[in-house]
Amino acid sequence: MKKYNLFSFICLAVLFFSCENSKKSNSGLFQLNTTPSKAQFTTNEKATLSISNTKNKQIDSIVFFANSKKISTILGNKNIDFQLTNQKLGYQNLKALVYFENEYAEVTHRIELISKIEPKLLSYTLINSYPHDSKAYTQGLEFHRDTLYEGTGNGAGNATGVKGISSLRKTNFKTGEVYKKIEYPEIIFGEGITILNNKVYQLTWQNGFGFIYDADNFTEIKRFNYSKRIQGWGLCNDGKMLYQSDGTEKIYMLNPETMLIESNINVYSGANKIKSVNELEWINGKIYGNIYQKDAIAVINPSNGEVEAVLYLGDLKKLVTLHPDIDVLNGIAYNPKSNTIFVTGKNWDKLFEIKVD
């Protein structure tokens, strides 16, 4: 029995490597092209996919894929139109399996899908300002039942390099009073927070895991490991899914029960990837994201990653008391009761309430 299994395994291995070698040797016979022939497309365009048959082989059929998902199967050698309207921004990895003369070949091509939108510049009205702990290196900010929750980091990498203590807080936004607080040891660098189903989810920066707490009493429910080797930056939710940023142009969609990544979007403004997406807030169907060190908030379409608008808040920093540890704008909290947005920054002594015009 053992000899039979070993023999079967060897046969399968030989067959597999023969097929792989055949595929590789045949790949030079064909080429996958797009019309128009360019590297970047927008979501209001289509790309016509075609196969160049350099050796005039008899093609039986072609299977086309985009990002490992089959988009079309055709008989013979015909072009197909790849509609880009509902695709997410970023690189589209195209592939075709060309079947010919009892053999097949795999050919690939890549295009980049960029935003067709010119982001509009939003204006705002300053409604009020409130006290904020100048030692709070703000990483996450969110309202829950008219109470402001805040996640802070330990401040490593701020202007002076002074390290504080990461925390999770429940506060009175009008007075700055901290109702309840969890503090972490210096080894844990706290990051973004969000609240869903009365649970507080809090990320860590490079520790590779996060926390889930009861929103009422801060009892730890469990800890979760990141399902990819990424950093934790910002966090928000749409009532069903969690959205996590990692300091790149990517925003990941996480299942709140399993904490596994189910999908992602790439954030683009025009042809440019917007990196360093930081603190996140879900507001009326859009993702509002701080762009680290830019004193600006990008309004992002969560379905494809397009930046639809920009809210510049650089003038607010002029209203904050300057001190050696002060750092950049970070922290967005939407209060649905007042339909206003609360913003602050790392080690700012003020919390601002604004209304977007």
Helices and strands as residue ranges (DSSP letters): H 2-26, G 27-29, E 30-35, E 40-42, E 46-53, E 59-66, E 69-75, E 80-83, E 90-100, E 103-114, E 120-122, E 124-131, E 137-144, E 147-153, E 167-171, E 178-183, E 190-196, E 199-204, E 209-214, E 220-225, E 235-237, E 242-245, E 250-254, E 261-266, E 268-269, E 272-273, E 277-283, E 286-291, E 296-300, E 307-312, G 314-319, E 329-335, E 340-345, E 350-356
